[in-house]
Amino acid sequence: MNIQEYWGKIFAGKSSPDSDSPSLTVAASNKILVPGSQGDGSFSLTDQLDSPETVLEDPQGLHDVDNQTMENDKKLKDEENFVESIRGYNEVQHEQESAASSLVGDDSRAQGKKAFVPIAKTITIEKDEVRPRTIPPPGPGHGIYEIDRLLNNHREHLDYRYGQYKRLREAIDKNEGGLEVFSRGYEKFGFIRSDTGITYREWAPGAKSAALIGDFNNWNPNADVMTRNEFGVWEIFLPNNADGSPPIPHGSRVKIHMDTPSGIKDSIPAWIKFSVQAPAEIPYNGIYYDPPEEERYVFKHPQPKRPKSLRIYEAHVGMSSTEQKINTYANFRDDVLPRIKKLGYNAVQIMAIQEHSYYASFGYHVTNFFAPSSRCGTPDDLKSLIDKAHELGLLVLMDIVHSHASNNVLDGLNLFDGTDSHYFHSGSRGYHWMWDSRLFNYGSWEVLRFLLSNARWWLEEYKFDGFRFDGVTSMMYTHHGLQVAFTGNYTEYFGLATDVDAVVYLMLVNDVIHGLFPEAVSIGEDVSGMPAFCIPVQDGGIGFDYRLHMAIADKWIELLKKKDEDWRMGDIIHTLTNRRWLEKCISYAESHDQALVGDKTIAFWLMDKDMYDFMALDRPSTPLVDRGIALHKMIRLITMGLGGEGYLNFMGNEFGHPEWIDFPRGDRLLPDGRIIPGNNNSYDKCRRRFDLGDAEYLRYHGMQEFDRAMQHVEETYGFMTSEHQYVSRKDEGDKVIVFERGNLVFVFNFHWTNSYSDYRVGCFKPGKYKIVLDSDDAIFGGFNRIDHSAEYFSFDKWHDERPRSFLVYAPCRTAVVYALVEDELEPVRL
């Protein structure tokens, strides 16, 4: 049987997730919802996730936040004084901007003008569909107390937090014309093109003098001197040339020359839209990017609607080639996007988009926040990539970094105006000792403008469909989650260690995202288990759509270090289902973190050096490879089956990509004289060997085909977002796990030698069941021990607390998914 025939068979008679069949309702059990104990502060929903009715009261009393309240009240008073002073600046209208048009969408690009989004207007998405450009006002903020009663014990802190958020929204409304206007800082700062010339503005209150320099004026610091207003904003207007051409040609290198408390320095403009590294130079140069009309990319395809369940393919453009090189946006568009679509994913999450001068930082040490990485191509190349993804029906999510910034001085934001406290906190609070990076001051008015505008810029200009926010745990706590073990005690979340300013910023940015782009997705990387993280802001939550379920990957690594007989089925189930009620999660067995040098992927943990010599089908396998392939499939399927409402995979891991990721690097000399050896700047380990997964003569191909089938089964049955989830068996002796999700029954046998005939498994609905996914199928590298022509009829007999059951054959180290046959439909051909 080939793969097309296999899929045609398993999808015939599917139960559609959008069908009109009655929803499953399971009688409330006597189980209760209890705080978790895995260090992430979650609730344990191990056996029943259908509308929990009971919660336990937290024995901890209300945490005293008086000191924090006093400190933040003082900060708020200082902020209000600053806001009042800056209001005058915001009311100034510059004559040279009056001629600038307020065009939006593709029409503006077609006329070769910058896009300005006017207040109280609408923007066309596609024919007959409009979206109002407004952000709803704050709600009452009390919904969180109904969702989680334990939060009532910390109401003083939470009410204070929501009060800070509301006061800031009111201040923005009063002084900026609202959050919609405030988040368009890129129309006020940086380079603004108008019919009459170019205006350049920069906020640098610490600078003593400033001048715009670049190729256009031969880098003469005396040619275009800027003027400073009382609010620390430097400005210059350059009129068009006599022939009407712009004063700064497209592609010119530009910098701002400043006399600062730290000395004379030339910096890349903070709001620069493109920057490049010249050959034989280390610091980057800012680029004035304003291509002629015929070179601007015009989007052709509408953005897809947000799918009910997210299946995310995490990717890095630079390392996406099979060759030893940095790949391009164009090659990724043409070669990798079709692969992602074929695999069955419905979203691609792209890393390292924001410009970062250090390639080996994986994109997390951002130097230029508004500029796409020039290593892979131009801004228009990136737009073409995104448009192609939309044509394929793929959402494009951006891995955005607002948790910290590169500490580079020459081409980053660090010491931009010569002071330690410009965009960042001063002193130790503004430095992340583990990441060697700078930490934003989220209580600063202009920092809020910069970051909120940055998020909107990527959604507006490039049509990204949402974000994965990196390092959110570091943002929300002054200890940044370092050397802290979260136990689930609520005092860990709502106390003096909480950075209220950062949490309020996250609430604001989710307001901008969801208010202006209702279909956009926001995902937060939080390992702490912060309560109400994925509850809407209007209800008092932080407003993310999803939380990354980071504990799962850690659990798999922990288990892979143990013997098979030491794996505890209850431990696996608890970790997978230990999440907060009504807060959606993105689960993953492994991400890019596990693929980096110094760590191991799941496949490498399982098969180690045997992956080099025993993956060809024309030679015998080894017990290590057989075990590894079997468990690799089972781990991924059970993670998708129980771990959350979305799923993520890092590129290449779907077929068990061998080895690790090691960016090109040279030897590094430390201050103490020690040398950290590099890898001769090699790209050998900084690429993806997709050819291994495609090679039908290698065992990698079977693993890739299983992942593909897994994605398509989820697409067909929609089990990740089904309201019905029930774990009926977690047998420590048999090493068997059985659970239901939607109309599917999942059976996992983790035993290393025992296979079970006529094994009874519980189910809820009566009828005939059939196999829709079998990890032991030969096309997936299995041993073909199960007869797919067999039919499974339920018995009206209670088993494992389920009203019905049926008998199956469960071979050792296999995972099989059974679907209730409700309708006999035509086979699905893929």
ZAMARGU-4260 file (C-alpha; in steps of 0.2 Angstrom, whole numbers, plus 5000, padded with zeros to 4 digits):
<rodrens>
0) 5000/5000/5000 | 5007/5017/4995 | 5005/5033/5006 | 4991/5040/4995 | 4981/5024/4997
5) 4984/5024/5015 | 4978/5041/5018 | 4963/5038/5006 | 4958/5023/5017 | 4960/5032/5034
10) 4951/5047/5029 | 4936/5038/5022 | 4921/5039/5034 | 4929/5053/5044 | 4920/5063/5058
15) 4922/5081/5053 | 4926/5093/5067 | 4914/5105/5060 | 4900/5092/5057 | 4882/5095/5064
20) 4883/5079/5075 | 4879/5082/5093 | 4893/5087/5104 | 4900/5074/5116 | 4895/5077/5134
25) 4903/5067/5148 | 4894/5067/5165 | 4904/5077/5177 | 4916/5065/5187 | 4920/5067/5205
30) 4938/5072/5201 | 4943/5090/5205 | 4954/5103/5197 | 4969/5105/5208 | 4985/5116/5207
35) 4999/5107/5198 | 5015/5102/5206 | 5027/5102/5191 | 5035/5119/5194 | 5024/5128/5181
40) 5010/5133/5192 | 4997/5124/5181 | 4981/5115/5185 | 4981/5096/5184 | 4967/5091/5172
45) 4974/5073/5171 | 4958/5063/5169 | 4944/5075/5163 | 4946/5091/5154 | 4927/5093/5151
50) 4922/5109/5160 | 4929/5107/5177 | 4917/5111/5191 | 4928/5112/5207 | 4944/5120/5212
55) 4954/5120/5228 | 4956/5135/5238 | 4974/5141/5240 | 4980/5140/5258 | 4991/5155/5255
60) 4984/5172/5261 | 4984/5188/5251 | 5002/5194/5247 | 5007/5211/5254 | 5010/5223/5239
65) 5010/5240/5249 | 5028/5243/5245 | 5026/5239/5227 | 5010/5250/5226 | 5020/5265/5233
70) 5034/5263/5221 | 5023/5261/5206 | 5012/5276/5212 | 5028/5287/5212 | 5033/5280/5195
75) 5015/5284/5188 | 5016/5302/5195 | 5033/5305/5186 | 5026/5297/5171 | 5010/5308/5171
80) 5022/5324/5172 | 5032/5318/5157 | 5016/5314/5148 | 5010/5331/5151 | 5026/5339/5145
85) 5027/5329/5129 | 5009/5333/5124 | 5015/5349/5117 | 5027/5341/5106 | 5014/5329/5099
90) 5002/5344/5095 | 5015/5352/5084 | 5011/5350/5065 | 5026/5352/5053 | 5023/5361/5037
95) 5033/5349/5027 | 5021/5334/5032 | 5005/5343/5026 | 5008/5337/5008 | 5010/5319/5013
100) 4996/5308/5007 | 4986/5296/5018 | 4986/5282/5006 | 4984/5264/5013 | 4986/5247/5006
105) 4992/5242/4989 | 4987/5258/4981 | 5000/5267/4990 | 5014/5256/4984 | 5007/5257/4967
110) 5010/5276/4967 | 5027/5274/4975 | 5022/5282/4991 | 5024/5277/5009 | 5008/5270/5017
115) 5001/5282/5030 | 4986/5275/5040 | 4973/5289/5044 | 4964/5289/5060 | 4946/5283/5060
120) 4947/5275/5043 | 4945/5257/5036 | 4957/5247/5027 | 4952/5234/5013 | 4957/5216/5017
125) 4948/5208/5002 | 4933/5211/4992 | 4917/5215/5002 | 4927/5214/5018 | 4932/5229/5029
130) 4940/5230/5046 | 4938/5246/5057 | 4954/5253/5063 | 4949/5255/5081 | 4955/5247/5097
135) 4941/5244/5110 | 4942/5253/5127 | 4947/5243/5142 | 4934/5232/5150 | 4929/5229/5168
140) 4944/5217/5171 | 4934/5206/5183 | 4932/5190/5172 | 4948/5182/5179 | 4940/5180/5196
145) 4926/5170/5189 | 4938/5159/5179 | 4950/5156/5193 | 4944/5158/5211 | 4961/5157/5218
150) 4965/5174/5210 | 4953/5182/5223 | 4967/5179/5236 | 4978/5191/5225 | 4965/5204/5220
155) 4974/5218/5227 | 4989/5215/5216 | 4978/5211/5201 | 4966/5226/5203 | 4982/5237/5205
160) 4989/5230/5189 | 4973/5232/5179 | 4971/5250/5186 | 4989/5254/5180 | 4984/5247/5163
165) 4968/5258/5162 | 4977/5273/5168 | 4990/5271/5154 | 4976/5269/5141 | 4968/5285/5147
170) 4985/5294/5147 | 4988/5288/5129 | 4970/5293/5124 | 4972/5310/5131 | 4990/5314/5125
175) 4992/5304/5109 | 4974/5302/5102 | 4972/5284/5107 | 4982/5268/5106 | 4978/5267/5087
180) 4988/5283/5084 | 5001/5279/5097 | 5006/5263/5089 | 5010/5272/5072 | 5026/5279/5078
185) 5034/5274/5062 | 5025/5288/5054 | 5033/5301/5066 | 5050/5294/5069 | 5064/5288/5058
190) 5063/5293/5039 | 5047/5300/5033 | 5045/5303/5015 | 5033/5316/5009 | 5030/5325/4992
195) 5041/5339/4997 | 5056/5329/5004 | 5061/5318/5019 | 5060/5322/5037 | 5070/5312/5049
200) 5067/5312/5068 | 5075/5303/5082 | 5072/5302/5101 | 5089/5305/5109 | 5087/5316/5125
205) 5105/5312/5131 | 5114/5318/5115 | 5122/5336/5115 | 5121/5338/5096 | 5116/5327/5082
210) 5118/5327/5063 | 5112/5315/5049 | 5126/5308/5039 | 5128/5296/5025 | 5132/5293/5007
215) 5121/5307/5001 | 5131/5320/5010 | 5148/5312/5009 | 5147/5308/5028 | 5150/5326/5032
220) 5144/5329/5050 | 5143/5348/5047 | 5131/5346/5032 | 5115/5341/5039 | 5114/5347/5057
225) 5098/5342/5067 | 5089/5353/5079 | 5083/5347/5096 | 5066/5351/5104 | 5063/5352/5123
230) 5057/5334/5123 | 5074/5327/5117 | 5068/5324/5099 | 5081/5328/5086 | 5074/5333/5069
235) 5079/5338/5051 | 5070/5341/5035 | 5078/5338/5018 | 5069/5346/5004 | 5069/5337/4987
240) 5082/5340/4974 | 5079/5354/4961 | 5074/5340/4949 | 5061/5333/4961 | 5071/5318/4966
245) 5072/5313/4984 | 5087/5321/4994 | 5092/5303/4999 | 5093/5291/4985 | 5086/5273/4988
250) 5099/5261/4995 | 5110/5275/5003 | 5120/5271/5019 | 5114/5283/5033 | 5119/5285/5051
255) 5116/5298/5065 | 5131/5307/5071 | 5130/5312/5089 | 5140/5320/5103 | 5135/5311/5119
260) 5140/5309/5137 | 5149/5294/5132 | 5158/5303/5117 | 5156/5305/5099 | 5147/5291/5090
265) 5139/5286/5074 | 5124/5275/5076 | 5111/5267/5065 | 5095/5276/5067 | 5084/5267/5079
270) 5069/5266/5068 | 5079/5261/5052 | 5069/5249/5040 | 5084/5240/5033 | 5103/5238/5037
275) 5117/5229/5029 | 5135/5223/5034 | 5147/5229/5021 | 5161/5217/5015 | 5176/5217/5027
280) 5166/5228/5040 | 5160/5223/5057 | 5147/5236/5061 | 5131/5237/5051 | 5126/5252/5041
285) 5108/5259/5041 | 5100/5259/5023 | 5088/5272/5017 | 5075/5260/5009 | 5063/5268/4997
290) 5063/5258/4981 | 5055/5265/4965 | 5037/5260/4961 | 5042/5246/4949 | 5053/5237/4962
295) 5041/5237/4976 | 5032/5221/4980 | 5013/5222/4979 | 5004/5209/4989 | 4992/5198/4978
300) 4984/5186/4990 | 4973/5189/5005 | 4978/5183/5022 | 4971/5167/5027 | 4958/5166/5041
305) 4965/5159/5058 | 4962/5140/5058 | 4953/5132/5073 | 4969/5123/5077 | 4987/5128/5074
310) 5000/5116/5067 | 5015/5126/5067 | 5031/5123/5057 | 5045/5133/5066 | 5058/5138/5053
315) 5074/5148/5051 | 5076/5155/5034 | 5095/5156/5034 | 5098/5138/5039 | 5084/5131/5028
320) 5095/5126/5013 | 5103/5108/5011 | 5119/5117/5005 | 5132/5125/5017 | 5126/5143/5015
325) 5114/5156/5021 | 5098/5153/5012 | 5088/5167/5005 | 5070/5173/5007 | 5067/5168/4988
330) 5074/5151/4990 | 5063/5148/5006 | 5048/5154/4997 | 5051/5142/4982 | 5058/5127/4990
335) 5053/5126/5009 | 5035/5133/5009 | 5028/5120/4997 | 5036/5107/5008 | 5028/5114/5024
340) 5011/5114/5015 | 5014/5096/5009 | 5018/5090/5026 | 5001/5096/5032 | 5006/5111/5043
345) 4994/5126/5042 | 5006/5139/5049 | 5025/5143/5048 | 5034/5152/5062 | 5049/5161/5056
350) 5064/5165/5067 | 5077/5178/5066 | 5068/5190/5056 | 5073/5206/5065 | 5090/5211/5060
355) 5104/5204/5072 | 5122/5207/5069 | 5128/5191/5077 | 5121/5177/5066 | 5124/5164/5080
360) 5112/5172/5092 | 5098/5163/5082 | 5090/5180/5080 | 5088/5184/5098 | 5101/5198/5100
365) 5091/5211/5089 | 5100/5226/5084 | 5088/5234/5072 | 5070/5231/5077 | 5061/5237/5061
370) 5073/5230/5049 | 5071/5212/5042 | 5088/5202/5042 | 5098/5207/5026 | 5107/5191/5026
375) 5092/5183/5017 | 5087/5197/5005 | 5078/5213/5004 | 5062/5219/5013 | 5053/5216/4997
380) 5060/5198/4996 | 5052/5195/5013 | 5035/5202/5007 | 5036/5190/4992 | 5039/5175/5004
385) 5024/5180/5015 | 5013/5182/5000 | 5017/5165/4993 | 5013/5157/5010 | 4996/5166/5010
390) 4993/5159/4993 | 4997/5142/5000 | 4985/5145/5014 | 4998/5146/5027 | 4998/5158/5041
395) 5015/5167/5044 | 5020/5170/5062 | 5035/5180/5067 | 5046/5176/5082 | 5047/5193/5089
400) 5059/5199/5102 | 5054/5212/5114 | 5061/5204/5130 | 5078/5211/5127 | 5090/5219/5115
405) 5108/5217/5109 | 5121/5226/5119 | 5130/5232/5103 | 5133/5250/5104 | 5138/5255/5086
410) 5124/5246/5077 | 5111/5243/5091 | 5101/5253/5104 | 5113/5251/5118 | 5120/5268/5124
415) 5111/5275/5109 | 5111/5293/5116 | 5126/5290/5126 | 5117/5286/5142 | 5114/5269/5151
420) 5095/5273/5153 | 5089/5278/5136 | 5078/5263/5130 | 5083/5252/5145 | 5084/5251/5164
425) 5100/5258/5171 | 5112/5248/5181 | 5110/5229/5184 | 5091/5230/5181 | 5095/5234/5163
430) 5107/5220/5160 | 5103/5201/5158 | 5118/5193/5164 | 5114/5176/5157 | 5110/5182/5139
435) 5123/5197/5139 | 5109/5209/5133 | 5100/5224/5138 | 5083/5225/5146 | 5069/5237/5141
440) 5061/5250/5153 | 5043/5246/5150 | 5038/5261/5161 | 5045/5273/5148 | 5033/5282/5137
445) 5044/5282/5122 | 5049/5264/5124 | 5031/5259/5124 | 5029/5269/5108 | 5044/5261/5100
450) 5039/5243/5105 | 5020/5245/5101 | 5024/5253/5084 | 5036/5239/5081 | 5023/5225/5083
455) 5011/5234/5072 | 5024/5238/5059 | 5027/5219/5055 | 5008/5216/5054 | 5004/5231/5044
460) 5019/5233/5032 | 5023/5214/5030 | 5006/5206/5033 | 5013/5194/5046 | 4998/5184/5054
465) 5004/5185/5072 | 5018/5183/5084 | 5027/5171/5095 | 5034/5183/5109 | 5051/5177/5115
470) 5057/5177/5133 | 5040/5183/5141 | 5045/5175/5158 | 5060/5186/5158 | 5050/5201/5155
475) 5036/5198/5168 | 5048/5196/5183 | 5063/5206/5189 | 5072/5190/5193 | 5069/5185/5174
480) 5065/5167/5180 | 5084/5164/5183 | 5088/5152/5197 | 5070/5152/5201 | 5059/5136/5202
485) 5041/5140/5200 | 5031/5128/5211 | 5014/5134/5207 | 5011/5144/5223 | 5002/5160/5217
490) 5013/5171/5228 | 5026/5168/5215 | 5016/5177/5202 | 5009/5192/5211 | 5022/5200/5222
495) 5037/5211/5223 | 5046/5201/5210 | 5033/5204/5196 | 5037/5218/5184 | 5020/5226/5183
500) 5026/5238/5169 | 5031/5224/5158 | 5015/5215/5161 | 5005/5230/5157 | 5015/5232/5141
505) 5010/5214/5136 | 4992/5219/5139 | 4994/5234/5128 | 5003/5225/5114 | 4989/5212/5114
510) 4976/5226/5113 | 4985/5233/5097 | 4986/5215/5090 | 4969/5210/5093 | 4960/5227/5091
515) 4968/5231/5074 | 4970/5213/5067 | 4956/5202/5074 | 4963/5187/5065 | 4981/5189/5071
520) 4988/5176/5083 | 4998/5180/5098 | 5008/5166/5107 | 5019/5169/5123 | 5034/5159/5128
525) 5031/5158/5147 | 5038/5144/5158 | 5032/5151/5174 | 5013/5146/5172 | 5007/5164/5175
530) 4989/5163/5179 | 4977/5172/5167 | 4991/5173/5154 | 4979/5168/5140 | 4963/5177/5146
535) 4957/5192/5136 | 4963/5209/5143 | 4946/5215/5145 | 4943/5201/5158 | 4959/5206/5167
540) 4971/5194/5158 | 4987/5197/5149 | 4978/5193/5132 | 4988/5180/5123 | 4979/5167/5112
545) 4991/5153/5117 | 5005/5149/5129 | 5019/5138/5124 | 5018/5122/5134 | 5037/5122/5138
550) 5037/5109/5151 | 5033/5095/5139 | 5049/5095/5130 | 5059/5096/5147 | 5049/5080/5152
555) 5054/5070/5137 | 5072/5074/5139 | 5071/5069/5157 | 5063/5052/5152 | 5075/5049/5138
560) 5089/5049/5151 | 5080/5034/5160 | 5077/5016/5156 | 5061/5011/5148 | 5055/5002/5163
565) 5057/5018/5173 | 5045/5028/5162 | 5029/5032/5172 | 5013/5033/5162 | 5004/5044/5175
570) 5019/5056/5175 | 5018/5058/5156 | 4999/5061/5157 | 5001/5074/5170 | 5014/5084/5161
575) 5004/5083/5145 | 4988/5089/5153 | 4994/5100/5166 | 4987/5117/5159 | 4975/5130/5165
580) 4957/5129/5161 | 4952/5140/5146 | 4970/5145/5142 | 4975/5137/5126 | 4993/5129/5124
585) 5004/5126/5110 | 5013/5109/5113 | 5029/5102/5106 | 5040/5088/5109 | 5055/5098/5104
590) 5059/5115/5097 | 5074/5124/5091 | 5081/5124/5109 | 5084/5105/5109 | 5092/5106/5092
595) 5106/5118/5097 | 5124/5113/5100 | 5126/5107/5118 | 5109/5099/5118 | 5102/5084/5108
600) 5086/5081/5098 | 5074/5067/5103 | 5081/5057/5088 | 5099/5059/5094 | 5094/5055/5112
605) 5086/5039/5105 | 5098/5033/5092 | 5114/5042/5094 | 5129/5037/5083 | 5118/5023/5075
610) 5110/5037/5065 | 5125/5038/5055 | 5127/5020/5049 | 5110/5011/5050 | 5097/5022/5043
615) 5098/5014/5025 | 5085/5001/5021 | 5097/4990/5011 | 5106/4986/5027 | 5100/4978/5044
620) 5094/4989/5057 | 5099/4989/5075 | 5089/4987/5091 | 5094/5005/5095 | 5087/5012/5079
625) 5071/5001/5080 | 5068/5008/5097 | 5072/5025/5092 | 5061/5026/5077 | 5046/5018/5086
630) 5047/5030/5101 | 5051/5045/5090 | 5034/5043/5082 | 5025/5039/5098 | 5032/5054/5108
635) 5026/5066/5094 | 5009/5059/5092 | 5005/5058/5111 | 5011/5076/5113 | 5000/5082/5099
640) 4986/5071/5105 | 4985/5077/5123 | 4997/5092/5125 | 4986/5107/5120 | 4976/5115/5107
645) 4990/5118/5095 | 5006/5109/5090 | 5024/5115/5085 | 5038/5106/5076 | 5055/5113/5072
650) 5060/5111/5054 | 5069/5094/5051 | 5064/5086/5067 | 5049/5079/5059 | 5061/5066/5051
655) 5073/5065/5065 | 5086/5077/5058 | 5103/5070/5064 | 5116/5080/5074 | 5113/5097/5081
660) 5114/5115/5075 | 5130/5124/5076 | 5132/5141/5068 | 5148/5146/5059 | 5160/5154/5072
665) 5178/5157/5074 | 5189/5156/5089 | 5185/5168/5103 | 5198/5176/5115 | 5191/5179/5132
670) 5197/5193/5143 | 5206/5181/5155 | 5216/5175/5140 | 5207/5158/5138 | 5201/5154/5120
675) 5185/5146/5116 | 5187/5136/5100 | 5176/5139/5085 | 5171/5128/5070 | 5182/5137/5057
680) 5166/5147/5052 | 5158/5131/5045 | 5140/5130/5039 | 5140/5111/5039 | 5130/5110/5055
685) 5120/5126/5051 | 5108/5119/5037 | 5094/5107/5036 | 5096/5090/5027 | 5079/5089/5019
690) 5086/5077/5007 | 5087/5064/5021 | 5068/5064/5024 | 5064/5064/5005 | 5076/5049/5002
695) 5064/5034/5001 | 5079/5022/5003 | 5082/5029/5021 | 5073/5026/5037 | 5071/5045/5039
700) 5058/5045/5025 | 5046/5034/5036 | 5047/5045/5050 | 5044/5060/5039 | 5029/5051/5032
705) 5022/5048/5049 | 5023/5066/5054 | 5014/5070/5038 | 5000/5058/5041 | 4999/5064/5059
710) 4996/5082/5053 | 4983/5077/5040 | 4973/5066/5053 | 4972/5082/5064 | 4966/5092/5049
715) 4953/5079/5045 | 4947/5076/5063 | 4951/5092/5072 | 4955/5082/5088 | 4966/5096/5096
720) 4952/5108/5098 | 4939/5095/5102 | 4930/5099/5119 | 4930/5081/5123 | 4946/5074/5131
725) 4946/5059/5143 | 4960/5049/5149 | 4953/5031/5153 | 4969/5021/5156 | 4987/5024/5162
730) 4992/5007/5166 | 5009/5006/5175 | 5011/4988/5173 | 5006/4986/5155 | 5014/5003/5151
735) 4998/5007/5141 | 4989/5024/5139 | 4972/5026/5132 | 4963/5042/5129 | 4949/5050/5119
740) 4949/5066/5110 | 4934/5070/5100 | 4928/5055/5091 | 4945/5047/5091 | 4952/5034/5103
745) 4971/5034/5105 | 4980/5018/5111 | 4999/5019/5116 | 5008/5004/5121 | 5025/5009/5128
750) 5031/4992/5134 | 5047/4987/5126 | 5043/4968/5123 | 5024/4965/5128 | 5011/4965/5115
755) 4993/4963/5120 | 4980/4953/5110 | 4961/4956/5113 | 4966/4971/5124 | 4950/4980/5130
760) 4949/4999/5128 | 4935/5010/5134 | 4926/5022/5123 | 4911/5034/5125 | 4901/5032/5109
765) 4894/5016/5102 | 4897/5010/5084 | 4910/5004/5073 | 4928/5010/5074 | 4942/5009/5062
770) 4961/5012/5061 | 4966/5030/5055 | 4984/5030/5060 | 4996/5016/5064 | 5014/5020/5069
775) 5018/5002/5065 | 5013/5003/5047 | 5028/4998/5036 | 5027/5015/5026 | 5031/5023/5043
780) 5046/5012/5046 | 5036/5000/5057 | 5033/4981/5057 | 5016/4980/5050 | 5009/4969/5064
785) 4991/4976/5063 | 4978/4971/5051 | 4970/4987/5044 | 4955/4978/5036 | 4949/4974/5053
790) 4933/4982/5060 | 4931/4986/5079 | 4913/4986/5086 | 4909/4993/5103 | 4902/4983/5117
795) 4889/4991/5129 | 4899/4987/5144 | 4908/4998/5156 | 4927/4998/5156 | 4939/5010/5163
800) 4925/5021/5168 | 4918/5022/5150 | 4901/5016/5146 | 4907/5005/5131 | 4923/4997/5125
805) 4931/4987/5111 | 4945/4975/5108 | 4961/4979/5100 | 4978/4971/5096 | 4992/4983/5104
810) 5009/4978/5099 | 5024/4984/5109 | 5030/5001/5106 | 5016/5007/5095 | 5003/5020/5094
815) 4986/5017/5085 | 4972/5030/5083 | 4954/5023/5080 | 4940/5034/5073 | 4921/5031/5075
820) 4914/5028/5058 | 4899/5039/5057 | 4898/5042/5039 | 4905/5033/5024 | 4912/5047/5014
825) 4923/5046/4998 | 4941/5043/5001 | 4952/5058/5003 | 4966/5058/4990 | 4982/5068/4994
</rodrens>
